[in-house]
Amino acid sequence: MVILNGMTSASGALRYWERRQEVTANNLANVSTNGFKAERSFGSLLDGTPVVGTHIDRRVGNIRQTGDSMDIALGNDGFLVVNTPQGERFSRGGHLEVDADGYLADSGEHQLLGRSGPIKVGNAKVTLDAQGNVTVDGNKVDQLRVESAPAGATLAHEGGNLLVPDSVRTLVPIDQRDIRQGAVEESNVDSLGGLVDMISVQRAYAAVEKSITLLDHVRETASSLLGKPAA
């Protein structure tokens, strides 16, 4: 059983607001990152101490047409799969490139994965349709893996617009895919709301710091009075 007092409660509150600030700051830092999904925070009590829980906001951001054939966006819930040194990761697309070995990759040089693995396209013209079929010079070479995770699944940010997938993941059916070539999905971060949240968090943090200063002063005063001989 945790025994609470003013100082332990205040220190727990400081950790709570620090975590809220980290989440909000990361959202604001990625307001211009294509395909970025905002992280939402919520509070709960654990043994009387406030703790922060988070979840990824999977709502689709604004789809912006670019006309660049190497840009790709997903118009509904779902993720492309890319290969990274840390393992497979989810991506919402963005600007694609062809890496030094001729494979289709994201802007971070992570190879996109198709049903048969990495997709080799060379220097030829690449065409993608709504179902994720990859055509090179008129010949289909593969089909993008498009996966999803159930509602409430645990997803975590990693390196900008990449997400660590949940252990439960499924292929999105062909007829439910909406892949758009020549477009990018903008971040779904609400910049104005994030700024308001940041101000609120900073004010709350300052209030807790002030309470710790007052508690420390009270303790110091009490110790001084207890140390004096009775009149």
N, C-alpha and C positions, 0 to 999 in steps of 0.2 A: 504494500500500500504506500502510495506517494503522499508524504506530508507536505502540504503547501503552506507557504508563508508569502509575505509581500514580495520579498526579493526573488524567490524561485518563480512566482507567478509573473513578475515583471521580466525576468530573463527569458522565460518561455514566450512571452508576448513579443520581446525583441526578435527572437529567432523567427517567430511567425511572420512579422512584418518584413524582416530581411528576405525571407523566401518569397513573399508576395512581390517585393520590389524586384527581385531577380527575374521572376516570371514576366512582370510587366515590362521591364527594361529589355528583355530578350525579344518580346513581341514588337516593341517600338523600333528596335535595331533592325528588324526584318520587315518593316512595313513596305519596303520596296523590293523585297526578295520574291521573285516569281515562284508561285507554287507553295509559298510558305503557309502553314496552318497555325493560327493563333493557339496559344495554350491558355486555357481558362483555369483559374484557381478558385478553390472554395475552402472554407474553414470547417473544422470539426474539433471536438474535445477528446483528448486521450488522457485518462487519469486526471482530469481537471485542467489539463494544459492544452492550449490551442495549437493545432497542427494544420498544415496546409496540404490539401490534396489537389491534384491537377488532372485535367483531361484535355485531349486535343479536339479543337473545334473543326469538324470535318466538312463544314458547309463550303460549297463551291464559291471561290472568289470570282471577281469580274473577269470575263473572258475577253481579251483584247486581240483584235485581228492585227497581224503584223505583215502578212503577205510573204513572209520568209518561209520557204519550204522546209527549212531545218528547225522551225519552231513547232512545238506540239503541246496540246492542252487536252485535258479530260473534262468533258462537260457534265459528268456526274460523279458520284462517289466511286472510288476505285483508285488503284495505284499501279504505275509501271513498276517493274522490278529491275534494279541495277545491281551489278556485282561490285563490291568494295573489298579492300583488304580485311575488313572486319566481318565480312559475310554479306548476304543479300540484304538490300534495303529497299524500302518503298520510296517512290518519287512521284510527284505530280507533273512531271515533264518540264518544259521550258525550252531553252535553246539547245539543240543537239549539235554534235560535231562528229567527225570521223577521226578516230585516233590514228596513231602512227602505224598501226598494224592493219588499218582498213576496216575496223569495226565501228558500228554505231555506238556513240557514247554521249553522256550528258556533259554539261559545261565543266564538271569536275573531273572529267576523263574516266568516269565509271561506265563500263560497258553495259548497254541495255541488254536484257535477256529476252530471247524469244522462246518458243516452245522447244526449240532444238539447242538452246544455249545462246552464246554471244552471236550477234548478227553481223556477218561480213558483207559490206556493201562496196568497198573499194572507193574509187573516185567517180562512180556512176551516179546518175540522177536517182534519188530515192523518193518514192511515193508511198504514202500511208493512207489507208482508208479508215472509215469509222470503226471497223471491227479490229483494227490493228494489223491488217495484212501489210507486209513490207514488200514492195515491188521495186526491183532494180532494173532499169532499162526495159520495163515492160514485163519482166519475169518475176513471179512471186518467189521469194527466197525464204521467208519465214513469217511467223505471226507473233506479235508482241505478247508477252505474258502480262495480263492485266488481272490483278488480284484485289481482294477486299478482305476486311476483317469485320466480325460481327459488332453490332452496337455495344458499347461498353468495353470493347477490347482495349488493352493497354498498348498505346503507341508512344514512343518517346522521340524527341527531336535529336538529330545528330548531324551537325555540319550544315546549317542553313536549311535547305528544303528537303533534306532526307529524313526519313522516319525509320526507326527500328520496328520491324513488324511484330505483331503478336504471334504467339505460338499457334493460335488458331487462325488459319488463312485459307481462303478458297479462291478458285478461279472465277472471274466474272463471266457469266454466260455470254456467248457471242452476241445474242440479240439485245443484250443490256449494255453494250459498250457504246461509248460516244467519244471517240478520239478525233481530235480536230487538228489537221495539219495547217500550218500558216497562222497559228494563234498561240498565245500564252495565257495562262491563268495568273492573275495578279494575286498578291497576298490578301488574305481575308482579314487582316488585322484592321480594327477600327482605330485609326490613329488618334482621333479626337477623344474617344472613350478611353484609350490608353493613357493619354496625357492627364485626363481627369483622375483616373485611377492612381497614377503616379503621384499626383499632388496629395490625394487622400492618404496614400500609404506613407508619404513623407511626414505629413502632419501627425498621423497616428504614431509613427515611430518617435517623433520628437516629444509627443505627449508621454509616451512610456519612459523615455530617457529622463524627462522632468520628474516623473514619479519616483524613479530610482534615486535621483538626487535628493528628493524630499525624504525618502525612506532612510537614506544614508545619514541625512542630517538628524532625523528623529532618533536613530540608533546612537549617534554620537552624543546627542543631548542626554538620552536616557543613561548612557554609560557614565557620563560626567556627573549626573545627579546621584546615581547609585553609589558612586565612589566617594561622595562627600559624607562626612560624619553627621549624624543627626544633631540638630540644634538643641 
